Amino acid sequence: MVRMLEKIQMTVGVLFLSLFFITILIQIATRYLGISVIWTEEVANYSFIWAIFMGASVMVNRKEHFSFDYFSRKLEGKKRAVLLVIIDAIILLFALSLAFYGFQAVTTFWDYNWLAFPGLKMGYIWLSIPVMGVTMSIYSINHILKNVALLREKVSL
């Protein structure tokens, strides 16, 4: 399940990053030609937000996010597993707060409209926050369960 979720997030992130680059290229080309295309800035900003949030969640799953690994490199075995559980628990708390407050933001801003596309709701943009929070929570729980299993098996890391 986690692998499939990561693939979905990577695909969504790549699609939004591609949309970001395409709209930036359109914006550059039209400015060079002296044409003003209003919607490109808004689409670029919002697609970048989605791309970054999807990528950040995947980085948590791959444990490639920003971290201080001084202690985890010094520790071995059970002590290292305990530290990793603590780190993932902190990430889980952060992710759960993102999900909780993100859902509140979605409901608050759902009825706001885009400037360039009045038919689109701002809630779709704000939805990226709880999606990131929920998926980061899933990944963190998965890491915690793996490390707790290692602690129970007393296998050295």
N, C-alpha and C positions, 0 to 999 in steps of 0.2 A: 504494500500500500504506500509506503513512504517513497519508494523509488518512482512509482507512478505519479504521486503527488509532486515530486521534484521535477519530473519530466514535464508535467503540465505547467508548473510554474516557470520553468526555463523557457518553454515554448511561448507562453504568454509574455514573459519578459523580453524575449527576442523580438516578438511581434511589435510590442510597444516601443522598443528601442529602434527598430527599423522604421516605424512610423515617425518617431522623433527625428531621425536623420533625414528622412524624405521631406518632412515638413520644413526642416531647417534649410535643406537644399532649395526647396521651392521659395522659401523666404529670401534667401540670398539671390537667387536668379531673378525674382520679381523686383527686388530692390535695385538690382543692377539695371534692369530694364525700365525702371521708373514707375513700376506698377505697385500699388499698395494692396496687398492681400491681407485682410485683417485676421482671418481665422487661423493662420499658420502659427502665430505666436501662442495662442491659447492651446491649440492641439499639441504643439511641441512641448509646452510646459506640462500638460496633464499626462501625455504619453511618457514623458521622462519620469514623472512621479511613479506611475505604475511600473515602469521598467526597473527603477531603483528598488522599490519595495519588494518586488518579486525576487530580484537578485539578492537582496539582503537576507531574505528568508532562506533561500537556497544556500547561501554562505553559512548560515547557522547550521543547517543540516550537514554540510561538508566540513564543518569546524574550520572554515577558512576566514572567519570574521576576525576583526581586530581583537587581539588578546595579548595579555602579558603571560608568557609561558615560562617565566623564570622558575617558578615553584614547581610547575608540572614536569619540567625537565630534571629538576633535582630529586623529585620524589619517585619512588618505584613501588610496584605492587599495590598492596591494599591502601596505602596512604595516598597514592596517586589516584586510585579509583574513587576514594572518598572526596578528594579535592575536585575531581571532575563532576561528581554528583552535586557538590555544592555549587560549582560554576553553572551547571545546567539548571539547577533549581533557581538561581538568581535570574538566568535568562528566561526561564519559564514564568517567573513572577512579572518580569518586564513585559513579556509577550502577552500574558493574560491581561495586564493593565492596558496594553495597546488594543487588544480585542474589545475589552469592556468600554473604554473611553472612545474607541474608534466607532463602535456601534452607536454610541450616544451622538457623536459628531455626524454620522450618516443620517440619523433621524432628525437632527437639528437642521442640517443643510440640504436635506433631500429636495425640498421645494424651490430652492434657488436654481436659477437657470444660467447656462453659459451665456456670455455676452455675444459671441459670434454665432452660436447655434442655440437660439432660445428654446428649441424643442428638447434639448438635452439637459438633464438634471445634474447639479453639482454633486448630488449624492453618489453618482457613479464614480466620481473622483475620490471622494472621501471613503468609499468602500474599500479602497486599496489598503487603508490602515487596519481595519479589523481582519481583512483577508491575510495580511502579513502577520498579525498577532495570532490568529488561529493556527496558521501553518507553522509559525515558529514554535507555538505551544506543542503541536504534534511532534515536531522534530525534537524538541527538548525532552519531552516525555519519553520518546524512543531512546534517546541517549541515556537518560536516567535509568530506564529499565535495563539497558545493556550493561551499564556500569554496576548496577545493583546485582545483576546476575553474575558478573565477574567477582564481585565481593563475596557472594555466597559460595561460588566455586573455589575461591581462594587461588585464582589463577593470576600470575603476575602479568602486569601490563608491559 
